[in-house]
Amino acid sequence: MAFFAITMFAQKDVTTFLGIPIDGYKPAMRQKLIAKGFVPKKTQNSECFEGEFNGTDVQIFIGTNNNKVYRLMISDVNSRSEADIKIRFNNLVRQFKNNDRYISTDDYIISDSEDISYEMMAHDKVYQAIFYQLPVIEKLDTLALREQVKKEMLKKYSQEQLDNPTEEISKESENIAARIGIDLITKKPVWFRIFESYGKYSISMYYDNEYNKANGEDL
């Protein structure tokens, strides 16, 4: 884990959608989506982009924070029956699991016996799955990671101790590197969720850039 973390540090590595970084400003994102073939449409309260993604007709909505893009929401245009949405959800889970650009820590497959309509209505159960995009090799910066690990270690140890590390110090350094690596991966989530409306179901997917999300800085 420590080796993996050390080899994957990236400062500018953000979530991408069809190769488009979830970053920058909305006008630029609009043009990039249009270049991919998505057609801008006006909805009742906002603008979306219609097109096909992963074999499904979808609408794409751009989410911003302080004018910077932090999310693309990709929503099904057509709703489905309970049986069909379960199949679609499970197919998405398998596709992400079989894609070596993603990692996950859980198994999200919905069993054939699951009554999702009852669970959602009676128990407010949420059916969602979250995956994380792995770093892009070309953007790795191992020197930056080493400097960040060193900064954390100097809070507890002197430079002389780090120059002549004990087994305990070396182990702690590895643990810090692993933690930083995991933190970086979780900055690139892609997740999806089932929604219900009048007995019909759809899925919305979210490509998020956690670096651009609101974290209370404006409070």
C-alpha positions in Angstrom: 0.0 0.0 0.0 2.8 2.4 0.8 4.6 1.7 -2.4 1.3 2.2 -4.3 0.7 5.5 -2.6 4.3 6.7 -3.3 4.0 6.0 -7.0 0.6 7.7 -7.5 0.8 11.2 -6.1 -0.7 13.8 -8.4 -1.5 17.5 -7.7 -3.5 18.3 -10.9 -5.0 14.9 -11.5 -8.8 15.3 -11.5 -11.8 13.2 -12.5 -12.5 13.1 -16.2 -15.6 12.4 -18.3 -14.9 11.1 -21.9 -11.4 12.5 -21.5 -12.8 15.9 -20.4 -11.4 17.1 -17.0 -14.1 18.0 -14.5 -12.5 21.4 -13.9 -12.3 25.0 -15.3 -15.2 27.3 -16.0 -18.7 26.5 -17.3 -18.4 28.2 -20.8 -15.3 26.0 -21.6 -17.1 22.9 -20.3 -20.1 23.7 -22.5 -17.9 23.8 -25.6 -16.2 20.6 -24.7 -19.5 18.8 -24.3 -20.7 20.2 -27.6 -17.5 19.0 -29.3 -18.3 15.5 -28.0 -21.7 15.6 -29.8 -24.0 16.6 -26.9 -26.7 19.1 -27.9 -27.5 22.0 -25.5 -31.2 22.1 -24.4 -33.1 24.5 -22.2 -35.0 22.9 -19.3 -37.5 24.6 -17.0 -34.8 25.8 -14.5 -31.5 25.3 -16.2 -29.6 24.1 -19.2 -28.6 20.5 -20.1 -26.9 18.7 -22.9 -28.6 15.7 -24.6 -26.9 12.8 -26.3 -25.9 9.2 -25.9 -23.5 7.9 -23.3 -22.6 4.3 -22.7 -25.5 3.1 -25.0 -28.1 5.2 -23.1 -29.9 8.4 -24.0 -28.9 11.0 -21.3 -29.1 14.6 -20.2 -25.9 16.1 -18.8 -26.0 18.9 -16.2 -23.0 21.0 -15.2 -22.5 21.8 -11.5 -20.4 24.7 -10.4 -19.0 26.2 -7.2 -17.6 29.7 -7.3 -18.0 29.5 -11.0 -15.7 26.5 -11.3 -17.0 23.1 -12.5 -17.1 20.5 -9.8 -19.6 18.0 -11.2 -21.2 16.6 -14.3 -24.5 14.8 -13.6 -25.6 12.4 -16.3 -29.2 11.4 -16.0 -31.3 8.8 -18.0 -33.8 10.4 -20.4 -36.1 7.4 -20.3 -37.4 5.8 -17.1 -37.6 2.0 -16.7 -39.5 -0.7 -14.8 -38.2 -2.0 -11.5 -36.8 -5.2 -13.1 -35.1 -3.2 -15.9 -33.5 -0.7 -13.6 -32.1 -3.5 -11.4 -30.5 -5.0 -14.6 -29.1 -1.6 -15.7 -27.7 -0.9 -12.2 -26.0 -4.3 -12.0 -24.6 -3.9 -15.5 -23.1 -0.6 -14.6 -21.5 -2.1 -11.5 -19.9 -4.9 -13.5 -18.7 -2.4 -16.2 -17.0 -0.3 -13.6 -15.5 -3.3 -11.8 -14.1 -4.6 -15.1 -12.6 -1.3 -16.0 -9.0 -1.1 -14.8 -9.2 2.7 -14.6 -11.4 2.4 -11.5 -11.2 1.0 -8.0 -13.9 0.3 -5.4 -14.0 -1.0 -1.9 -17.5 -2.7 -2.0 -19.7 -5.0 -4.0 -22.9 -3.2 -5.0 -24.7 -5.9 -7.0 -28.5 -6.0 -6.2 -29.7 -9.5 -5.7 -32.5 -10.9 -7.8 -34.7 -11.3 -4.7 -34.4 -7.6 -3.7 -37.7 -5.7 -3.7 -36.3 -2.3 -4.4 -39.6 -0.6 -4.6 -40.6 -1.8 -1.2 -37.2 -1.0 0.3 -37.1 2.5 -1.1 -40.7 3.3 0.1 -40.7 1.5 3.4 -37.1 2.0 4.6 -35.9 4.9 2.5 -33.1 2.6 1.2 -30.7 4.2 -1.2 -29.3 2.2 -4.1 -26.0 3.7 -5.1 -22.5 2.7 -6.0 -19.2 4.6 -5.8 -16.0 4.1 -7.7 -12.8 6.1 -7.9 -10.7 6.9 -11.0 -7.1 5.8 -10.6 -4.4 8.4 -11.2 -3.1 9.2 -14.7 0.5 7.9 -14.9 1.7 11.0 -16.8 0.6 13.3 -14.0 2.4 11.5 -11.2 4.7 13.5 -9.0 6.6 11.3 -6.5 8.8 14.2 -5.4 5.8 16.2 -4.2 4.5 13.2 -2.2 7.9 12.7 -0.5 7.9 16.4 0.4 4.4 16.1 1.9 5.3 12.9 3.8 8.4 14.7 5.1 6.4 17.7 6.2 4.0 15.4 8.2 6.9 13.5 9.8 8.7 16.7 10.9 5.8 17.5 13.1 6.9 14.6 15.3 10.5 13.9 14.5 13.7 16.0 14.0 15.5 16.1 10.6 18.4 14.1 12.3 15.9 11.3 13.2 14.5 11.2 9.7 18.1 11.0 8.3 18.7 8.0 10.5 15.3 6.4 10.8 14.4 3.6 13.1 12.1 0.8 12.1 9.3 2.6 13.9 9.9 5.8 12.0 10.1 4.0 8.7 6.8 2.3 9.4 5.1 5.5 10.3 6.4 7.2 7.1 4.9 4.3 5.1 1.6 4.7 6.8 1.4 8.4 6.1 2.3 7.8 2.5 -0.5 5.3 2.2 -3.0 7.6 3.9 -2.1 10.4 1.5 -2.5 8.1 -1.5 -5.9 7.0 -0.4 -7.0 10.6 0.2 -5.9 11.5 -3.4 -7.9 8.6 -4.9 -11.1 9.7 -3.1 -10.8 13.1 -4.8 -11.9 11.4 -8.1 -15.2 9.8 -7.4 -17.7 8.6 -10.0 -20.9 7.3 -8.5 -24.5 6.5 -9.6 -27.9 6.1 -7.9 -31.4 4.8 -8.6 -34.2 7.4 -8.5 -38.0 6.6 -8.4 -40.8 8.7 -9.8 -44.4 7.4 -10.0 -43.4 3.8 -10.0 -40.8 4.3 -12.7 -37.0 4.3 -12.2 -33.9 6.0 -13.6 -30.3 6.3 -12.9 -28.2 9.4 -12.5 -24.4 9.3 -12.6 -22.1 11.9 -11.0 -18.5 12.6 -12.1 -17.2 14.8 -9.3 -14.0 16.8 -8.7 -13.7 17.0 -4.9 -11.0 19.7 -5.2 -13.6 22.1 -6.5 -16.5 21.3 -4.2 -17.6 23.7 -1.5 -16.0 23.0 1.8 -17.3 25.9 3.9 -14.8 28.5 2.7 -17.6 30.9 1.9 -19.3 30.7 5.3 
